[in-house]
């Protein structure tokens, strides 16, 4: 993670500056909730703020930093909850003396993933932290946090930038390499720049080509479903939905010309199917992703043959 | 870096320092030991970010090349332990590998960057004193078992160390029982300084102490306790809180005092405990003239009864206790007899070992 000052995107810089001013004026709360829509860098902000509080030079990755006055807690895996034992360890840390500086810092990344027991165990610590101890909670799903957690924190919202700002920042980061590829991925991720950067890092390809290939019958839906089922399906469906939404616009983007054709009603139907599939993925019922993607892709293909 | 030594020279250092390292941790570098080789010898450091232990060995080590490396702690300890006795061992680090060689054995271990290993500056302390290892060990052993575990009253999850010009004292309580041990050797100039040492610090400190008169040097700072002994230096964080006023909890001597044979009572309590409620561990004590009856029963309606002859001249009474608390006290006392003072069935009991006046124990009764 590159979080040096220069790389700090402008929309995070604003939030960081506000936090720094509060700190200097002695108004920074001990419990802070950093939240924003997915992909806009709430973790980057937590990282920068943690380094600031510990008086460390910016640019280090606090999540992998072995520092006696810092604890960084995040879910162990993509779907894991944060459990009470992990919070108990945090609580124990917060009541011990700092070793190097005056302040102690705890980051709970993706705090919405705390289960109810864990969240309740954190309440008392949030309410009366010992000494100069700062708890930084991050989330992209504010509504899923317990209200009791939310009400004990000072809110530090991250406001997403407009497309142009995100585009300019991304281009700065990448030095203009493969701009078209980046632009297409950016569209799929709604210009959430930090997520786009991560997607580029993962060497992800835009979905457009494959969706077009299936539509043309050049790519077998079952083959693609097999390939896609190994990816983050929730995220994939969200990206797909952006195309469907774009196709519903009165003026279709010329890059999507190959996908023009289906009626508004068909597109809405398709959108609803994707939405439902996404709800299924997010629920605990754990549907067979491959089977579900096969169905969706076959429908996708049928939608075009039916409208032709 | 490169040095050679024999297995025995570093065996206990490797094992003790590795003991501090957590088995599971999120930060890989904390699973490693920092090995520093300088002109005089070798230092090994292990930490879990709460407790840090440094072992310094200068004798019996031949330094060939100075330098630093971090080496996987448990793997190194396992290798070291399983080498043949008195084996000559060479340790060398180059790039991202550490090589351990002994006879026909060769191990190549993956190292991690030295810069990632946390280093704590040796902060100055407010008070420094030395104490015989034997004495400190007794202070810990006599009280440590009474510490609370994961109590929301976080200041109970540790051991109080109190230093004054008259005494050095340890106190531990979990709210149901309390243990206090006092060493009547003060530290000049100390004005009743109190620190709370967290559980892990107490455990690791205990592992470091030997049963001798050799001194251990203690430094108390605002944020840490440091103990140095024979090449080892342990630094632990402290619990940031105030320990309760323990003097108020200790009951005054009572008329109703029972004196019994410690071993006999211990055995009787143990046998009775077998049929006590597994969760609440309650036993009923009936005190009568010159004898005590211990009764226990469980939800299956099974019953145990033990009658033990004791010296008792007080008024007859019945009182309930958590038998585990009584057993813990009888286990750490080392006197022939034990004295149990009880005012009434609703107040705390005071337990002492006649002849060992340094330790006192308070156990709250249980409503039966």
Interface residues (C-beta under 8 A of the other chain):
Chain A: X64 X65 X66 X67 X68 X72 X88 X91 X92 X93 X95 X96 X97 X98 X99 X100 X124 X130 X131
Chain B: X26 X27 X29 X30 X47 X49 X50 X116 X117 X118 X120 X121 X123 X150 X152 X154 X155 X157 X198 X222 X223 X224 X237 X238 X239 X240 X241
